[in-house]
């Protein structure tokens, strides 16, 4: 596999999708609901189309798994696409949103691309080669204890179904740390762990396109990632915990209480 070619095309696809998001930001004509609080806009649809067109032109044989259009079978690899992670932020004119694209072979993530177009930040990682932000290497924080850490989390769209355990975990983490943030984009949350802005991130009920790229970027930056019990994480798992490693075991104890 020519990973330099994968990196080149993945980067082009991310920026093509990001351009559409920038063009639509603050200019939405309609916002639709996939669920009670799960939104989709014309920007999601057009960004995804541009990303798929870019990838398919270069790699017509590859499979596609995309949030809005679903799965297209193929061989030789699979592109996992979230054309707009943080749609609710986008719809409310908040700039914390991104394009997230990952490339996998046999369910093993090989490359990840996360572009926050309005923030001017592009995170990229190729497996075994480290992670970068705007071309410079990044690494997780060196915070040694949970008491000194800043965490980030997210709430799933079906939060009403798990409201009590969700709030219990949130409360325990809030009491034990310097603070907990909720930004509204799991892909960016993982990237912010990767570059040391946050010391840890946890969330439930995410989809592969939410985490695939960010998971690799965080891993290549030195993060430890698991499910809440500490068992290995994979993108089809229902929960994720990613930290700088030093606070991981402490945080597991809080999440598993």
HELIX and SHEET records of a PDB file:
HELIX    1   1 UNK A    3  UNK A   24  1                                  22    
HELIX    2   2 UNK A   42  UNK A   58  1                                  17    
HELIX    3   3 UNK A   87  UNK A   91  1                                   5    
HELIX    4   4 UNK A  146  UNK A  148  5                                   3    
HELIX    5   5 UNK A  159  UNK A  162  5                                   4    
HELIX    6   6 UNK A  163  UNK A  176  1                                  14    
HELIX    7   7 UNK A  186  UNK A  194  1                                   9    
HELIX    8   8 UNK A  208  UNK A  220  1                                  13    
HELIX    9   9 UNK A  248  UNK A  256  1                                   9    
SHEET    1   A 2 UNK A  31  UNK A  33  0                                        
SHEET    2   A 2 UNK A  39  UNK A  41 -1                                        
SHEET    1   B 8 UNK A  70  UNK A  72  0                                        
SHEET    2   B 8 UNK A  63  UNK A  66 -1                                        
SHEET    3   B 8 UNK A  78  UNK A  85  1                                        
SHEET    4   B 8 UNK A  98  UNK A 105 -1                                        
SHEET    5   B 8 UNK A 108  UNK A 116 -1                                        
SHEET    6   B 8 UNK A 121  UNK A 126 -1                                        
SHEET    7   B 8 UNK A 131  UNK A 133 -1                                        
SHEET    8   B 8 UNK A 136  UNK A 137 -1                                        
SHEET    1   C 5 UNK A 179  UNK A 181  0                                        
SHEET    2   C 5 UNK A 150  UNK A 153  1                                        
SHEET    3   C 5 UNK A 200  UNK A 204  1                                        
SHEET    4   C 5 UNK A 239  UNK A 243 -1                                        
SHEET    5   C 5 UNK A 224  UNK A 226 -1                                        
END                                                                             
